[in-house]
Amino acid sequence: MFVDTENGFVRREAFTSQEVYRDELARIFDKSWIYLGHESEIPEPGDYVTRQLGSAPVIVIRTEGGDVRVLLNSCRHRGMELVEKPCANAKVICCPYHSWTYGLDGRLVRTPEVGGPGVGEADDIDRTALGLLPIRVETWLDFIFVNLSCEASALNDLIDPLVKLWAAYDLSLLKHG
């Protein structure tokens, strides 16, 4: 369908078709490890950047403990995109719609106006179940990789052939520039 059988070229539509795009998202990007960025982009706790991962907007964040987390950039209350631009030294992530507030680790920490003006609590709101949705993340040499499906094998399984190929080199000397 997208290959010109007379000359073997891939037709332009293969690169512009929404059908091909959706198929590649589902077949490749949603199931594979995807490079998302470098740890140098978020050097300090509270630093974060945003990325679009296929159809999923995500936040790549350095937690207070120094870990790298990747969270779905969508408020659990009404689905509003939480942040649009990179930030340094954030203490929390706050939804611009109803001000639901999340810790750097994704925990829901504040729900203003739930239960009525100035209340912030309700019996049917379980904050432990309403944190930001985490995305599977692993790093290698400060490169950040994510997997949306959680079905992929460990990142080390994928990169092991590279590690063996480059065994003669001290990869710890690599610097991002």
C-alpha positions in Angstrom: 0.0 0.0 0.0 2.8 2.5 0.9 5.5 0.9 -1.3 5.7 1.7 -5.0 6.0 -1.9 -6.4 7.4 -0.7 -9.7 10.6 0.9 -8.3 10.6 -0.3 -4.7 10.4 3.2 -3.2 8.4 4.0 -0.1 5.5 6.3 -1.0 5.3 9.8 0.6 2.1 8.8 2.3 4.0 6.3 4.5 5.5 9.4 6.2 2.4 11.5 6.4 -0.4 9.0 6.9 -2.2 9.2 10.3 -2.9 5.5 9.9 0.8 4.7 9.7 1.5 7.1 12.6 -1.0 5.4 14.8 0.3 2.0 13.8 3.9 2.9 14.6 2.8 4.4 18.0 1.0 1.2 19.0 3.5 -1.3 17.5 6.8 0.4 18.2 6.8 3.4 20.5 4.2 2.2 23.0 6.1 -1.1 23.5 9.8 -0.2 23.2 12.3 1.7 25.2 12.4 5.3 24.0 15.2 7.8 24.6 13.6 10.8 26.3 16.5 13.0 27.4 19.6 13.4 29.4 20.0 13.8 33.2 22.0 17.0 32.6 18.7 18.7 31.6 17.4 18.2 35.2 20.6 18.5 37.3 19.0 19.6 40.7 16.0 18.4 42.7 12.9 20.2 41.6 14.1 20.6 38.0 11.9 19.3 35.3 11.3 19.3 31.5 8.3 18.3 29.5 8.2 16.0 26.6 5.6 14.6 24.2 5.9 10.8 24.1 3.7 9.7 21.2 0.3 10.9 22.3 1.3 11.1 26.0 2.5 14.4 27.5 5.1 13.6 30.3 7.1 15.4 32.9 10.8 14.3 33.4 11.6 15.4 36.9 14.4 15.2 39.5 12.9 14.3 42.8 13.9 15.7 46.2 15.9 12.5 46.7 17.8 13.0 43.4 16.0 10.2 41.5 14.7 10.7 37.9 11.0 10.2 37.6 8.8 10.4 34.5 5.1 11.2 35.2 2.1 11.6 33.0 1.6 15.4 32.6 -2.1 15.2 33.3 -4.0 16.2 36.4 -5.9 13.3 37.9 -8.9 15.5 38.7 -9.9 16.8 35.2 -7.0 15.7 33.0 -5.6 19.3 32.5 -2.1 19.5 31.3 -0.1 20.4 34.4 3.0 22.2 33.1 4.0 23.5 29.7 7.6 24.7 30.1 10.8 23.5 31.8 11.3 24.6 35.4 14.2 24.8 37.9 13.9 24.3 41.6 10.1 23.5 41.8 8.8 22.4 45.2 5.5 21.1 43.9 3.5 20.7 40.7 0.2 22.5 40.7 -2.7 22.1 38.3 -3.6 25.5 36.7 -7.3 24.5 36.7 -8.4 23.6 40.2 -5.0 23.8 42.0 -4.6 20.1 42.8 -1.0 19.9 44.0 1.4 17.1 43.6 4.8 16.4 45.2 7.9 16.0 43.0 7.4 12.2 43.3 3.9 12.5 41.9 2.0 12.1 45.2 -1.2 14.1 45.5 -0.6 16.5 48.5 -3.3 19.1 48.2 -6.9 19.2 46.9 -8.3 22.7 47.6 -12.0 23.2 47.4 -12.7 19.4 47.5 -15.5 19.0 50.0 -16.5 22.7 49.7 -14.7 26.1 49.8 -11.8 26.0 52.1 -12.3 22.4 53.1 -9.8 20.5 50.9 -11.0 17.0 52.1 -13.7 14.6 51.3 -14.4 11.0 52.5 -14.5 9.7 48.9 -11.2 11.2 47.8 -8.3 8.8 48.3 -5.1 10.8 47.8 -2.9 7.8 47.8 -4.7 6.5 44.7 -4.8 9.8 42.8 -1.1 10.6 42.4 0.3 11.4 39.0 0.6 8.3 36.9 4.3 7.1 36.7 5.9 6.0 33.4 8.5 3.2 33.6 12.0 4.9 33.5 15.5 3.6 33.5 18.8 5.4 32.9 22.1 4.4 31.3 25.1 6.7 31.3 22.7 9.5 32.3 20.6 8.9 29.2 16.9 8.7 30.2 14.8 5.9 28.6 11.1 5.2 29.1 8.7 2.4 28.3 4.9 3.1 28.2 3.7 -0.5 28.1 5.8 -1.9 31.0 6.0 -5.0 28.9 9.6 -4.5 27.6 12.4 -6.4 29.1 14.9 -4.5 31.3 16.8 -1.8 29.5 20.0 -3.6 30.3 18.9 -6.5 28.1 18.5 -4.1 25.2 21.8 -2.3 25.6 23.9 -5.2 26.7 25.2 -5.8 23.1 26.4 -2.1 23.0 28.1 -2.5 26.4 29.9 -5.6 25.2 30.9 -3.9 21.9 32.3 -0.9 23.7 33.9 -2.9 26.6 37.4 -1.6 25.7 36.3 2.0 26.4 35.7 3.8 29.7 32.2 5.0 29.1 32.2 6.8 32.5 34.4 9.5 30.7 31.5 10.4 28.3 30.2 13.9 28.9 27.0 15.4 27.5 27.6 18.5 25.5 
